Amino acid sequence: MDVPLEQAARLIYPRVTIVVTSVDSVERVNAAPYSWVMPISFQPPMLIVGIQARETKTVKNIKQMKEFVVNVVTKDWAQKAVNCETKGIEDKLNEFGLETVDCEKVKVPCIKDAKIVLECKLNEIAHPQGADHYIVVGEIVAARKDESVKNQDIVMHLSGPDFILPGEEIKLERKK
Ligand SMILES: Cc1cc2nc3c(=O)[nH]c(=O)nc-3n(C[C@H](O)[C@H](O)[C@H](O)COP(=O)(O)O)c2cc1C
């Protein structure tokens, strides 16, 4: 079955769901969910997030403060995370009942409920020719994982309102 080309990006799934926290110049915290995210370097450790090429709060904050935090979403706070997509709310965290705690290496706080946290300093914001998303490149300057987190708790985004939790784990031989 052919898929309309504007839907092609959705064939690369499931993708891990994250909330990016960021701050403005007076340290007001913003939070928004994303799932176009992947690592791109081990050394130095870096990741990229695909973010709509317009002045969203997240983009404005990251451009200005050059820092952001990736909070991996688990089942226990998934609905609150997705609620943070909402536009036009000044304090989404308060509105949706999410608390933050200070980070180690960046001024941006992380979500208290987040069990996997990657603190990032902005490396660059690239805009591939013609693309409707920026590539936001972050160098990971601190990373932590709560030992209680299970792979099955991590919320993966399919598309739209559809999500999935990882099920069966399999091992495959890797020929070196
Ligand atoms: C599960 C989920 C995944 C999303 N993934 C992305 C994404 O990868 N890139 C993107 O630009 N927007 C994504 N969005 C939409 C943003 O969250 C949305 O544009 C948001 O309003 C941005 O908030 P801000 O203006 O506070 O930065 C996603 C939304 C949801 C619910």
The ligand as a Gaussian input file, in Angstrom:
#p B3LYP/6-31G(d) Opt

LIG

0 1
 C        3.056000      13.227000      21.734000
 C        3.403000      14.501000      21.025000
 C        4.557000      14.555000      20.268000
 C        4.902000      15.734000      19.595000
 N        6.065000      15.744000      18.873000
 C        6.444000      16.887000      18.284000
 C        7.688000      16.924000      17.588000
 O        8.453000      15.967000      17.565000
 N        8.022000      18.102000      16.989000
 C        7.222000      19.214000      17.055000
 O        7.592000      20.255000      16.509000
 N        6.043000      19.205000      17.724000
 C        5.652000      18.081000      18.351000
 N        4.493000      18.065000      19.060000
 C        3.694000      19.314000      19.133000
 C        4.236000      20.299000      20.175000
 O        4.132000      19.746000      21.478000
 C        3.416000      21.615000      20.095000
 O        3.789000      22.326000      18.925000
 C        3.505000      22.524000      21.309000
 O        2.391000      23.378000      21.310000
 C        4.761000      23.375000      21.401000
 O        4.682000      24.069000      22.613000
 P        5.434000      25.445000      22.912000
 O        4.827000      26.526000      22.034000
 O        5.158000      25.693000      24.374000
 O        6.876000      25.235000      22.627000
 C        4.086000      16.898000      19.710000
 C        2.920000      16.832000      20.475000
 C        2.581000      15.645000      21.131000
 C        1.328000      15.590000      21.956000

